């Protein structure tokens, strides 16, 4: 489904390219609970199904940072960079969570490789991403991710 590039020169040629959409993945209560355990964030809107029924969303919702963390596996479906020694998540220029992700939803990533710039010893890739909720009117997350690759 995705593309594979070999080395930084091939990556640079993809700058300003739409990378398409990942497959849909399920956001289950089990996934939400595992994230809550890993981060020690057990807020009831995420993990207490009975209380969440009476809450503002009518059901448990995924943590915003769970949704954000799924960017990495979703993006890896779209682009794989080989021929480098190190891949580093350098950070985010911006991120917003326009809509909650209800338990039982499916999400996917739509991505665009916005820029590839040289940095000492490698290259920096900037990706514009939108994490969509299947059937949703607003995205779950809109972000700009920055990754560095070293040769």
Helices and strands as residue ranges (DSSP letters): E 3-6, H 8-13, E 17-21, E 25-26, H 29-39, H 44-47, H 49-53, H 64-78, E 79-82, E 86-96, E 106-119, E 122-133, E 141-150
